[in-house]
Amino acid sequence: MQEKTKARRKPNIKISATDHARLSTLANTTAERNAEVADELFAELDRARVTPDSSMSDDIVQMGSTVEFKPDTGESKTVTLVFPGDADISAGKVSILTPIGTALLGLAPGQSIQWTARDGRTHELNVIKVYRSADSEPA
């Protein structure tokens, strides 16, 4: 008999070859300082389908993408997924090394994912739109 509290299976995700390489390096350098954060990123990278950059669809959340999503905690939000040095939550720039940043990586509109916040609580979000990083128009 299955336990009712079992987490849902995570959705399939795609990551560009360039993002995969850069994020793998980032996870390796982060592992010494913060193993838990690095492990979460490694887990996403391991389950992702790596796609040539030229074959990546604009509606997949990639580094630099702006994404509109609806969290289970309220109103929809729009953020841009960035590397840690560019993060600025007041400007809507979320680091890939945050739990929500890692959760968004590789998702497409209509996909949902459960993620665990730093306080240990489980949340769910649903991707509404992904905007191309170059011009912020909906993909």
KEGU-604656 format. One line per 3 residues: for each residue x, y, z of N, C-alpha, C. Coordinates in nm, 2 decimals. Atoms other than C-alpha are relative to their C-alpha. Example, Ala and Ser with C-alpha at 12.3 -4.5 7.8 and 13.67 -1.06 7.14 Angstrom:
2
0.09/-0.12/0.00/1.23/-0.45/0.78/0.09/0.12/0.00 | -0.09/-0.11/0.00/1.37/-0.11/0.71/-0.08/0.11/0.08
This chain:
139
0.08/-0.12/0.00/0.00/0.00/0.00/0.09/0.12/0.00 | -0.08/-0.12/0.01/0.14/0.34/-0.10/-0.04/0.10/0.11 | 0.02/-0.10/-0.10/0.19/0.61/0.16/-0.06/0.13/-0.06
0.07/-0.12/0.06/-0.04/0.92/0.10/0.09/0.12/0.00 | -0.09/-0.11/0.00/0.24/1.16/0.19/0.11/0.00/-0.10 | -0.11/0.02/0.09/0.47/1.04/-0.08/-0.01/0.12/-0.10
-0.01/-0.11/0.09/0.59/1.33/-0.30/-0.03/-0.04/-0.14 | 0.03/0.03/0.14/0.47/1.35/-0.66/0.13/-0.01/-0.08 | -0.11/0.01/0.09/0.71/1.25/-0.93/0.03/0.14/-0.07
-0.03/-0.13/0.06/0.90/1.55/-1.07/-0.02/0.00/-0.15 | 0.02/-0.01/0.14/0.83/1.67/-1.42/0.13/-0.02/-0.08 | -0.12/0.00/0.09/1.06/1.61/-1.71/0.05/0.14/-0.03
-0.05/-0.13/0.03/1.29/1.90/-1.77/0.11/-0.01/-0.11 | -0.11/-0.01/0.10/1.53/2.02/-2.05/0.09/0.11/0.04 | -0.10/-0.10/-0.03/1.85/2.21/-2.00/0.09/0.01/-0.12
-0.09/-0.01/0.11/2.07/2.35/-2.27/0.14/-0.05/0.04 | -0.13/0.05/-0.03/2.42/2.21/-2.30/0.09/0.10/0.07 | -0.07/-0.11/-0.06/2.57/2.55/-2.21/-0.04/0.02/0.14
0.04/-0.02/-0.14/2.36/2.59/-1.90/0.04/-0.12/0.08 | -0.04/0.12/-0.07/2.43/2.23/-1.80/0.15/0.01/0.04 | -0.15/-0.01/-0.03/2.81/2.29/-1.82/0.02/0.10/0.11
-0.02/-0.11/-0.09/2.80/2.62/-1.64/-0.06/-0.03/0.14 | 0.07/0.03/-0.13/2.56/2.50/-1.37/0.07/-0.12/0.07 | -0.08/0.11/-0.06/2.77/2.18/-1.31/0.12/0.06/0.06
-0.11/-0.07/-0.06/3.07/2.40/-1.25/-0.04/0.08/0.12 | 0.05/-0.07/-0.11/2.87/2.62/-1.02/-0.03/-0.09/0.12 | 0.04/0.10/-0.11/2.74/2.32/-0.82/0.13/-0.05/0.06
-0.13/0.06/-0.05/3.10/2.18/-0.79/0.06/0.11/0.09 | -0.06/-0.11/-0.08/3.23/2.52/-0.66/-0.08/0.03/0.13 | 0.09/-0.02/-0.12/2.93/2.55/-0.42/0.00/-0.11/0.10
0.00/0.12/-0.08/2.96/2.20/-0.28/0.08/0.01/0.13 | -0.09/-0.01/-0.12/3.24/2.29/-0.04/-0.07/0.09/0.11 | 0.06/-0.10/-0.09/3.05/2.59/0.11/-0.14/-0.04/0.05
0.14/0.03/-0.03/2.70/2.46/0.10/-0.05/-0.13/-0.08 | 0.02/0.13/0.07/2.66/2.09/0.02/-0.15/-0.02/-0.03 | 0.14/0.02/0.02/2.28/2.09/0.06/-0.05/0.07/-0.13
0.04/-0.07/0.12/2.23/2.36/-0.21/0.06/-0.06/-0.12 | -0.07/0.06/0.12/2.48/2.20/-0.44/-0.07/-0.14/-0.03 | 0.06/0.13/0.03/2.31/1.86/-0.40/-0.14/0.02/-0.07
0.13/-0.03/0.07/1.97/2.01/-0.50/0.02/0.03/-0.15 | -0.03/-0.04/0.14/2.12/2.16/-0.81/0.05/-0.12/-0.08 | -0.05/0.13/0.06/2.31/1.83/-0.89/-0.12/-0.09/-0.04
0.12/0.09/0.02/1.98/1.64/-0.86/-0.08/0.05/-0.12 | 0.07/-0.05/0.11/1.81/1.87/-1.11/0.08/-0.02/-0.13 | -0.09/0.02/0.12/2.11/1.85/-1.35/0.00/-0.15/-0.04
-0.01/0.14/0.02/2.12/1.47/-1.32/-0.13/-0.05/-0.07 | 0.13/0.05/0.05/1.75/1.43/-1.41/-0.04/0.07/-0.13 | 0.03/-0.08/0.11/1.75/1.69/-1.69/0.04/-0.07/-0.13
-0.05/0.04/0.13/1.76/1.60/-2.06/0.08/0.12/-0.06 | -0.09/-0.11/0.05/2.05/1.80/-2.20/-0.02/0.01/-0.15 | 0.03/-0.03/0.13/1.97/1.96/-2.53/0.10/0.10/-0.06
-0.09/-0.10/0.07/2.19/2.14/-2.79/-0.06/0.14/0.01 | 0.05/-0.13/-0.02/2.16/2.51/-2.74/-0.09/0.04/-0.11 | 0.08/-0.04/0.11/2.03/2.56/-3.09/-0.14/-0.07/-0.01
0.12/0.07/0.00/1.75/2.31/-3.02/-0.09/0.04/0.12 | 0.08/-0.03/-0.12/1.62/2.47/-2.70/-0.11/0.10/-0.04 | 0.12/-0.08/0.03/1.27/2.61/-2.72/0.01/0.13/0.09
0.01/-0.12/-0.08/1.22/2.97/-2.59/-0.09/-0.01/0.11 | 0.10/0.01/-0.11/0.94/2.85/-2.37/0.05/-0.09/0.11 | -0.06/0.08/-0.11/1.17/2.65/-2.14/0.08/0.09/0.09
-0.08/-0.09/-0.09/1.31/2.82/-1.83/0.15/-0.04/0.00 | -0.15/0.01/0.01/1.68/2.87/-1.88/0.06/0.11/0.08 | -0.07/-0.11/-0.07/1.94/3.09/-1.72/-0.03/0.13/-0.08
0.03/-0.13/0.06/1.84/3.45/-1.79/-0.15/0.01/-0.05 | 0.15/0.00/0.04/1.47/3.35/-1.87/-0.07/0.08/0.11 | 0.09/-0.06/-0.09/1.20/3.56/-1.71/-0.13/-0.09/0.00
0.11/0.10/0.00/0.92/3.33/-1.59/-0.11/0.05/0.10 | 0.12/-0.03/-0.08/0.57/3.39/-1.46/-0.05/-0.13/0.06 | 0.05/0.12/-0.06/0.45/3.13/-1.21/-0.10/0.03/0.11
0.10/-0.02/-0.11/0.18/3.08/-0.96/0.04/-0.10/0.11 | -0.03/0.08/-0.11/0.29/2.95/-0.62/-0.12/-0.04/0.08 | 0.12/0.04/-0.07/0.06/2.76/-0.39/-0.03/0.10/0.12
0.02/-0.09/-0.11/0.10/3.05/-0.14/-0.07/0.13/-0.04 | 0.08/-0.13/0.04/-0.09/3.32/-0.35/0.01/0.04/-0.14 | 0.00/-0.06/0.13/-0.07/3.55/-0.64/0.12/-0.04/-0.09
-0.10/0.03/0.10/0.13/3.49/-0.96/0.12/0.09/0.02 | -0.12/-0.08/-0.02/0.49/3.62/-0.95/0.08/-0.01/-0.13 | -0.09/0.00/0.12/0.74/3.71/-1.23/0.14/0.02/0.05
-0.14/-0.01/-0.04/1.11/3.65/-1.18/0.09/-0.03/-0.11 | -0.10/0.04/0.10/1.43/3.62/-1.38/0.10/-0.09/0.07 | -0.09/0.10/-0.06/1.65/3.32/-1.32/0.14/0.04/-0.03
-0.13/-0.06/0.02/2.01/3.44/-1.27/0.11/-0.08/0.08 | -0.11/0.05/-0.07/2.35/3.33/-1.15/0.02/0.08/0.13 | 0.00/-0.06/-0.13/2.43/3.41/-0.78/0.05/0.15/0.00
-0.05/-0.14/0.00/2.63/3.73/-0.86/-0.09/0.10/-0.05 | 0.10/-0.09/0.06/2.34/3.88/-1.04/-0.13/0.01/0.07 | 0.13/0.01/-0.08/2.07/3.80/-0.78/-0.03/0.13/0.06
0.05/-0.12/-0.06/1.86/4.09/-0.66/-0.15/-0.02/0.02 | 0.14/0.04/-0.02/1.53/3.98/-0.51/-0.09/0.13/-0.02 | 0.08/-0.13/0.01/1.40/4.35/-0.50/-0.02/0.03/-0.15
0.02/-0.02/0.14/1.45/4.36/-0.88/-0.06/-0.12/-0.07 | 0.06/0.12/0.06/1.29/4.01/-0.93/0.10/-0.09/-0.06 | -0.10/0.09/0.05/1.62/3.84/-1.00/0.03/-0.10/0.10
-0.01/0.11/-0.10/1.63/3.50/-0.83/0.12/-0.09/-0.04 | -0.12/0.08/0.03/1.95/3.30/-0.80/-0.04/-0.14/-0.02 | 0.01/0.14/0.02/1.97/2.95/-0.93/0.03/-0.08/0.12
-0.04/0.08/-0.13/2.11/2.85/-0.59/-0.11/0.01/0.11 | 0.11/0.00/-0.09/1.78/2.93/-0.42/-0.09/-0.12/-0.03 | 0.09/0.12/0.02/1.53/2.64/-0.37/-0.10/0.03/-0.12
0.09/-0.03/0.11/1.28/2.82/-0.60/0.07/0.01/-0.13 | -0.07/-0.01/0.12/1.54/2.90/-0.86/0.03/-0.14/-0.06 | -0.03/0.13/0.05/1.65/2.54/-0.88/-0.12/-0.07/-0.05
0.12/0.07/0.04/1.29/2.42/-0.90/-0.05/0.05/-0.13 | 0.05/-0.05/0.12/1.21/2.65/-1.19/0.08/-0.05/-0.12 | -0.08/0.03/0.11/1.50/2.54/-1.41/-0.05/-0.12/-0.08
0.04/0.10/0.10/1.40/2.35/-1.72/-0.15/-0.02/-0.02 | 0.15/0.02/0.01/1.02/2.38/-1.68/-0.05/0.08/-0.11 | 0.07/-0.07/0.11/0.78/2.49/-1.95/-0.14/0.04/0.05
0.13/-0.04/-0.04/0.44/2.66/-1.92/-0.10/-0.13/0.01 | 0.09/0.11/-0.03/0.18/2.42/-1.77/0.06/-0.10/0.09 | -0.06/0.10/-0.09/0.43/2.22/-1.57/0.00/0.05/0.14
0.00/-0.03/-0.15/0.41/2.21/-1.19/0.11/-0.08/0.06 | -0.10/0.07/-0.08/0.68/2.11/-0.94/-0.02/0.02/0.15 | -0.01/-0.02/-0.14/0.70/2.05/-0.57/0.14/0.03/0.04
-0.14/-0.04/-0.04/1.00/2.21/-0.40/-0.01/0.02/0.15 | -0.01/-0.02/-0.15/1.12/2.24/-0.04/0.07/0.13/0.03 | -0.06/-0.13/-0.04/1.19/2.58/0.11/0.11/-0.03/0.10
-0.10/0.02/-0.09/1.48/2.64/0.33/-0.05/-0.03/0.15 | 0.06/0.03/-0.13/1.25/2.62/0.63/-0.06/-0.14/0.01 | 0.04/0.14/0.00/1.17/2.26/0.54/-0.14/-0.02/-0.05
0.14/0.01/0.04/0.81/2.33/0.42/0.00/-0.03/-0.15 | 0.02/0.04/0.15/0.70/2.17/0.08/-0.10/0.10/-0.06 | 0.08/-0.08/0.07/0.55/2.40/-0.17/-0.02/-0.05/-0.14
0.02/0.04/0.14/0.42/2.37/-0.53/-0.02/0.13/-0.08 | 0.02/-0.11/0.09/0.44/2.61/-0.82/-0.04/-0.05/-0.13 | 0.04/0.03/0.14/0.29/2.61/-1.17/0.05/0.11/-0.09
-0.06/-0.10/0.10/0.47/2.78/-1.46/-0.12/0.05/-0.09 | 0.11/-0.06/0.09/0.23/3.02/-1.65/0.06/0.04/-0.13 | -0.06/-0.05/0.13/0.46/3.19/-1.91/0.15/0.00/0.02
-0.15/-0.02/0.00/0.83/3.19/-2.00/0.03/0.11/-0.11 | -0.03/-0.10/0.09/0.97/3.50/-2.16/0.15/-0.01/-0.04 | -0.13/0.01/0.06/1.27/3.50/-2.39/0.09/0.10/0.08
-0.09/-0.09/-0.08/1.58/3.65/-2.21/0.04/0.13/-0.08 | -0.05/-0.11/0.08/1.67/3.88/-2.50/-0.10/0.12/0.00 | 0.10/-0.11/0.02/1.34/4.08/-2.53/-0.11/0.00/0.10
0.10/0.01/-0.10/1.12/3.98/-2.24/-0.14/-0.01/-0.06 | 0.14/0.03/0.06/0.83/3.89/-2.48/-0.03/-0.14/0.03 | 0.04/0.14/-0.03/0.63/3.58/-2.41/0.05/-0.09/-0.11
-0.05/0.10/0.10/0.77/3.27/-2.58/-0.12/-0.07/-0.06
